[in-house]
Amino acid sequence: MNQLIISAATEGEAANPLVPNVWEMGVVLVGFAVLLYIVVKFIVPMFEKTFAERAEAIEGGIAKAEAAQAEASAALEEYKQQLTDARAEANRIREEARAEGAQILADLKAKAAAESARITEQAHAAIESERQAAVVSLRSEVGTLATTLAGRIVGEALTDDQRAARVVDRFLADLETQSAGAAK
């Protein structure tokens, strides 16, 4: 029986099963050509277009990033320059304030010295006028006392003003010469 099955199977086939049928190959080749045409005509250009857009977007993004980086660097340099200028301006203002403060202080010291000198001068003038008033007052009191004392000693009244003034002047001159001699 096995032999019968094998012989029946080989009778119906005259061709080699390893070699494909020509009609099948033609249909497959035509289908492949149509598929290849569709892929080359429609699908590949869409892929190329998408690839070009993505490449352009990436390159544009890189260019934008480089431009933004350059702009940021320029802004940083400008900020640093402004900071340096601000520091220099602050130092200049500080130095001007110090100089102005020193000038104000010198002016105030000069005014205080002038005021002190004026007050000292007024004090000296007041002391001198008080000393003169004291000398005049003392001279008149000493003169009165000397006249009274001389009148008691001499026994006569010195009511004559000229005579009394001469006695007082002579008495004071004697006192001054004695005090000048004692001071030496």
QUIHU-V789051 format. One record per residue. N is the residue number from 1. OMEGA is omega in whole degrees, 0 to 359 (none if undefined). Layout:
BEGIN
N/OMEGA  N/OMEGA
END
This chain:
BEGIN
1/179  2/181  3/180  4/181  5/182  6/181  7/179  8/181  9/181  10/179  11/184  12/183  13/179  14/184  15/180  16/182  17/180  18/180  19/182  20/179  21/185  22/179  23/178  24/181  25/179  26/179  27/180  28/181  29/178  30/178  31/179  32/180  33/178  34/179  35/179  36/179  37/180  38/181  39/183  40/185  41/188  42/188  43/182  44/178  45/177  46/177  47/180  48/179  49/179  50/179  51/180  52/179  53/180  54/178  55/178  56/179  57/179  58/179  59/177  60/177  61/178  62/179  63/178  64/179  65/178  66/178  67/179  68/178  69/179  70/179  71/178  72/178  73/178  74/179  75/179  76/178  77/178  78/178  79/179  80/179  81/178  82/178  83/178  84/178  85/180  86/178  87/179  88/179  89/179  90/178  91/179  92/180  93/179  94/180  95/177  96/179  97/178  98/180  99/179  100/177  101/178  102/178  103/179  104/179  105/179  106/177  107/180  108/178  109/179  110/178  111/179  112/179  113/179  114/179  115/179  116/179  117/179  118/180  119/178  120/178  121/179  122/179  123/179  124/179  125/179  126/179  127/180  128/180  129/177  130/178  131/178  132/179  133/179  134/179  135/180  136/181  137/180  138/180  139/181  140/179  141/179  142/179  143/180  144/179  145/181  146/180  147/180  148/180  149/179  150/179  151/179  152/181  153/184  154/179  155/176  156/183  157/178  158/182  159/178  160/185  161/181  162/180  163/179  164/180  165/179  166/180  167/181  168/181  169/179  170/179  171/181  172/178  173/177  174/178  175/182  176/180  177/178  178/180  179/177  180/178  181/178  182/181  183/182  184/none
END
